[in-house]
Amino acid sequence: MNNAVAYMSTFVWVNIPLLILLCLLMGVMAGKYSREVNEAKPSGSDGQPVEFRIAKLNQVWEKAKRMQLSPVRQAELHSDLKIQEKDELQWKKMKVEGLDENGEKEAQLRRNFNVILAKYGMDGKRDTRPRESNSLKDHDIKEGDVFDDPRLDKLWNKAKNSGKFSTEELLNLKREFQHHKDKIHEYNILMDTVSRTEEIHKNVISDLEGDAKEHLLQQKHTELKDKMRGLNQGFERLRKISHEGFTDDSEFREPRVIELWEAAKRSNLSRDELDSLKEELRHFETKVEKHSHYQEQLELSHQKLQHVESLGDKEHIRRTQEKYDNLAEKTRDMGYKMKKHMQDLANKISRQGLQHNEL
């Protein structure tokens, strides 16, 4: 009897590490399966997985795939739709809680959605505005480069021929000019969208009281004025750099980060707050640069896929397609996270600046 007890004690003691390992493995597997359930794509009414949890966003995505947009542009659209999805789901929670009574957030979401449709040529209107350039082309400086704006073209040619800039500085400056051109493009889309949907918005909010209705209409035009003010400030910065060159204390390289930093400096934040924000913007700039790198790799991967498809080797095509799909998914996910981070930073700067101005 004593021998049996001793044997069992020895068995349990020796196998304690094994039992611990088994428990850990069970926990890992349970975590893995729960993550797979939580991260599974939403399903449509037919039970098939869909890309987004909102029907109209899935319709836009399916249409975009049929349009055969470039890989980078399709990834950008996906990121924009993910941001729209996040904002709309947050708004639905607000509505349940009785917030947004005057419909201001709802009107903003509707405008944002219409801007996405117009930006990617899905608003049913022939778009004669110039498209954004492919990111790969930003590495070359060509004599024929123009920005479809007389003021920008004149300023760029003057800076390019001034002899004040190194090749690297010219590349950075060109990216800032391209960013400003894209901001003009976005402003024109927004202005066109607001004017074309003005009557629709009036009908939607016609049951509101006069003051609330007037506030919504005014808010739309205030947004346009704010964007125009941003364009003017951006052009003034380009004019100053073109005439004086980059200063030694230039903090950032990426245009979107520079835009946030300039807004922060105008927002009356304290020195400590600016220093803290500067550090956060440095991390964000790294994220932006990494996303740009992935966009370039995605374009190259697509070119390789087209080449492999022309050879006809099915196994080679399958492997290359799988690599391309994985890269496309990573690029889309990174783009969404970057845009969300930028949205959070812009809101943070706006909120803190408002708080300081109210003091």
C-alpha positions in Angstrom: 0.0 0.0 0.0 2.8 2.3 1.0 4.6 1.5 -2.2 1.5 2.3 -4.2 1.2 5.7 -2.5 4.8 6.4 -3.0 4.5 5.5 -6.7 1.5 7.7 -7.2 3.3 10.6 -5.4 6.3 10.1 -7.6 4.2 10.0 -10.8 2.4 13.2 -9.9 5.6 15.0 -8.9 7.5 14.0 -12.1 4.6 14.9 -14.3 3.8 18.3 -12.8 5.8 20.0 -15.6 3.9 18.0 -18.1 0.6 19.0 -16.6 1.6 22.6 -16.5 2.6 22.4 -20.2 -0.7 20.8 -21.1 -2.7 23.6 -19.3 -0.6 26.3 -21.0 -1.3 24.7 -24.4 -5.0 24.5 -23.7 -5.0 28.1 -22.7 -3.1 29.1 -25.9 -5.5 27.1 -28.1 -8.5 28.5 -26.3 -7.1 32.1 -26.8 -6.4 31.3 -30.5 -9.9 30.0 -31.1 -11.5 32.9 -29.3 -9.4 35.4 -31.3 -10.4 33.6 -34.5 -14.1 34.0 -33.5 -13.6 37.7 -32.6 -11.6 38.5 -35.6 -13.7 36.6 -38.1 -15.1 38.7 -40.9 -18.8 39.7 -40.6 -21.3 37.7 -42.6 -24.0 39.0 -45.0 -27.7 38.0 -45.1 -26.7 34.9 -47.2 -24.2 33.8 -44.5 -21.2 34.5 -46.7 -18.3 36.6 -45.2 -18.3 40.2 -46.2 -15.6 42.9 -45.8 -17.6 45.5 -43.8 -20.4 45.4 -41.2 -22.4 48.1 -43.1 -24.2 47.1 -46.3 -23.6 50.3 -48.3 -19.8 50.1 -47.6 -19.8 46.5 -49.0 -21.6 47.7 -52.1 -18.9 50.4 -52.7 -16.1 47.9 -52.1 -17.6 45.3 -54.5 -18.0 48.0 -57.1 -14.5 49.2 -56.6 -13.1 45.7 -57.3 -15.0 45.6 -60.5 -13.5 49.0 -61.5 -10.0 47.5 -61.4 -8.5 50.4 -59.4 -4.7 50.3 -59.0 -3.5 48.2 -56.0 -2.4 51.3 -54.0 -5.6 53.2 -54.8 -7.8 50.2 -53.9 -5.9 49.8 -50.6 -6.5 53.5 -49.9 -10.2 53.1 -50.6 -10.3 50.2 -48.2 -8.7 52.3 -45.4 -11.2 55.1 -46.0 -14.1 52.8 -45.9 -12.8 51.3 -42.6 -12.6 54.8 -41.1 -16.1 55.5 -42.3 -17.3 52.2 -40.8 -15.7 53.0 -37.5 -17.3 56.5 -37.4 -20.8 55.2 -38.4 -20.8 52.5 -35.8 -19.8 55.0 -33.1 -22.5 57.3 -34.3 -25.1 54.5 -34.0 -24.1 54.1 -30.3 -24.4 57.8 -29.9 -27.9 57.8 -31.4 -29.0 55.0 -29.0 -27.8 57.0 -26.1 -29.8 60.0 -27.3 -26.8 62.1 -28.5 -26.6 64.0 -31.8 -30.1 65.3 -31.4 -29.6 68.0 -34.0 -28.2 65.6 -36.6 -24.9 67.3 -36.9 -22.8 64.1 -36.7 -25.1 62.3 -39.1 -24.8 65.1 -41.6 -21.0 65.0 -41.3 -21.0 61.2 -41.9 -23.2 61.6 -45.0 -20.8 64.2 -46.4 -17.8 62.1 -45.7 -19.4 59.1 -47.5 -20.2 61.3 -50.5 -16.7 62.6 -50.5 -15.3 59.0 -50.7 -17.6 58.2 -53.6 -16.5 61.3 -55.5 -12.8 60.8 -54.6 -12.8 57.3 -56.2 -15.0 58.2 -59.1 -18.1 56.3 -57.9 -20.5 59.2 -57.5 -22.0 58.7 -61.0 -20.5 61.9 -62.2 -17.7 62.2 -64.7 -14.7 63.4 -62.8 -12.5 65.7 -64.8 -10.3 66.6 -61.9 -6.7 65.2 -61.9 -6.1 62.0 -60.0 -3.6 61.7 -57.2 -0.2 60.6 -58.5 1.1 57.1 -57.8 3.5 57.1 -54.9 6.2 55.4 -56.9 6.5 58.5 -59.2 7.4 60.7 -56.2 10.9 59.5 -56.4 11.6 61.1 -59.8 12.0 64.8 -60.6 11.1 65.5 -64.2 11.1 68.7 -66.2 7.5 68.2 -67.2 6.1 67.8 -63.7 3.2 70.1 -63.0 0.7 70.5 -60.2 -2.4 71.6 -62.2 -2.4 74.9 -60.4 -0.6 78.0 -61.9 0.5 79.3 -58.5 2.0 75.9 -57.5 3.6 75.4 -60.9 5.3 78.9 -60.8 6.5 78.4 -57.2 7.8 74.9 -57.9 9.7 76.0 -61.0 11.3 78.9 -59.1 12.3 76.6 -56.2 13.7 73.9 -58.6 15.9 76.4 -60.5 17.0 78.4 -57.5 20.0 76.2 -56.6 19.0 76.4 -52.9 18.0 72.8 -52.5 19.9 69.5 -52.6 18.4 66.6 -54.5 17.0 65.1 -51.3 15.6 68.5 -50.2 13.9 68.8 -53.7 12.3 65.4 -53.3 10.9 66.4 -49.9 9.7 69.7 -51.2 8.1 68.0 -54.2 6.2 65.7 -51.8 4.9 68.8 -50.0 3.8 70.4 -53.2 2.0 67.1 -54.2 0.4 66.9 -50.8 -0.9 70.5 -51.3 -2.2 69.6 -54.7 -4.1 66.7 -53.2 -5.5 69.0 -50.5 -6.8 71.3 -53.2 -8.4 68.2 -54.9 -10.1 67.2 -51.7 -11.4 70.7 -51.1 -12.9 70.8 -54.6 -14.5 67.4 -54.0 -16.0 68.6 -50.7 -17.2 71.9 -52.2 -18.8 70.0 -55.1 -20.4 67.4 -52.8 -21.8 70.0 -50.4 -23.4 72.0 -53.2 -24.8 68.9 -54.9 -26.3 67.6 -51.7 -27.6 70.8 -50.3 -31.2 70.3 -51.2 -31.1 66.7 -50.0 -29.7 67.8 -46.6 -32.4 70.5 -46.4 -35.1 67.8 -46.9 -33.6 65.5 -44.4 -33.5 68.1 -41.6 -36.6 69.9 -42.6 -38.4 68.6 -39.5 -35.9 70.2 -37.2 -36.5 73.5 -35.5 -35.3 76.6 -37.3 -32.3 77.3 -35.1 -31.0 73.7 -35.3 -31.6 73.6 -39.1 -29.7 76.9 -39.6 -26.9 75.6 -37.4 -26.4 72.5 -39.6 -26.3 74.5 -42.8 -23.9 76.9 -41.3 -21.7 74.1 -40.0 -21.2 72.7 -43.5 -19.9 76.0 -44.8 -17.7 76.6 -41.8 -16.0 73.3 -42.6 -15.3 74.6 -46.1 -13.9 77.8 -44.7 -11.7 75.9 -42.4 -10.3 73.8 -45.2 -9.7 77.0 -47.3 -7.9 78.6 -44.4 -5.7 75.4 -44.2 -5.0 75.6 -47.9 -3.9 79.3 -47.6 -1.7 78.5 -44.6 -0.2 75.5 -46.5 0.5 77.6 -49.6 2.2 80.3 -47.4 4.5 77.7 -46.0 5.4 76.4 -49.5 6.0 80.0 -50.5 8.3 80.7 -47.5 10.3 77.5 -48.0 10.7 78.1 -51.8 12.1 81.5 -51.1 14.2 80.8 -48.0 14.9 77.1 -48.2 14.5 74.5 -45.4 15.7 75.7 -42.0 18.0 73.8 -39.8 15.3 73.3 -37.2 12.9 71.5 -39.7 11.3 68.9 -37.4 9.6 66.5 -39.9 9.8 65.3 -43.5 6.3 63.8 -44.2 3.8 66.5 -45.4 0.9 65.1 -43.3 3.0 65.2 -40.2 4.2 68.7 -41.0 0.6 69.8 -41.4 -0.3 68.4 -38.0 2.8 70.1 -36.4 2.0 73.5 -38.0 -1.6 73.2 -36.7 -0.3 72.3 -33.2 2.0 75.4 -33.1 -1.0 77.6 -34.0 -3.2 76.1 -31.3 -1.7 77.9 -28.2 -0.4 74.7 -26.6 2.1 75.0 -23.8 5.8 74.2 -24.4 5.5 70.9 -22.4 2.4 69.9 -24.4 4.1 70.7 -27.7 7.2 68.7 -26.7 5.0 65.7 -25.8 3.1 66.1 -29.1 6.3 66.4 -31.1 7.5 63.0 -29.7 4.2 61.4 -30.6 4.4 62.9 -34.1 7.9 61.4 -34.6 6.4 58.0 -33.9 3.5 58.8 -36.3 6.0 59.9 -39.0 7.7 56.5 -38.7 4.3 54.8 -39.2 3.6 57.0 -42.3 7.0 56.2 -43.8 6.5 52.5 -43.2 3.0 52.6 -44.9 4.5 54.4 -47.9 7.1 51.6 -48.2 4.4 49.0 -48.1 2.5 50.8 -50.8 5.6 50.7 -53.0 6.1 47.0 -52.3 2.5 46.4 -53.2 2.8 48.1 -56.5 5.9 46.1 -57.3 4.3 42.8 -56.2 1.3 43.6 -58.5 3.7 44.1 -61.4 5.4 40.8 -60.6 2.0 39.0 -60.4 1.1 40.3 -63.9 4.4 39.1 -65.2 4.0 35.6 -63.7 0.4 35.4 -65.0 1.7 36.0 -68.5 4.0 32.9 -68.2 1.1 30.6 -67.4 2.7 28.5 -64.7 -0.4 27.8 -62.5 1.6 26.8 -59.3 3.9 29.9 -59.7 0.8 32.0 -60.2 -0.8 30.6 -57.1 2.2 31.3 -54.9 2.7 34.8 -56.2 -1.0 35.6 -55.9 -0.9 34.4 -52.3 2.0 36.7 -51.5 0.3 39.6 -53.2 -2.9 39.0 -51.3 -1.1 38.9 -48.0 0.8 42.1 -48.8 -2.4 43.8 -49.9 -4.1 42.9 -46.6 -1.2 44.2 -44.6 -1.1 47.4 -46.6 -4.8 48.0 -46.1 -4.6 47.3 -42.4 -1.6 49.6 -42.0 -3.3 52.3 -43.9 -6.4 52.1 -41.7 -4.3 52.3 -38.5 -2.3 55.2 -39.9 -5.4 57.2 -40.9 -7.1 56.4 -37.5 -3.9 57.6 -35.7 -3.9 60.8 -37.8 -7.6 61.4 -37.1 -6.9 61.0 -33.4 -4.0 63.4 -33.5 -6.0 66.0 -35.4 -8.9 65.7 -32.9 -6.4 65.9 -30.0 -4.8 69.1 -31.4 -8.2 70.7 -32.2 -9.6 69.8 -28.7 -6.5 71.0 -26.8 -6.3 74.2 -28.8 -10.0 74.9 -28.1 -9.5 74.3 -24.4 -6.7 76.8 -24.3 -8.6 79.4 -26.3 -11.5 79.1 -23.9 -9.3 79.8 -20.8 
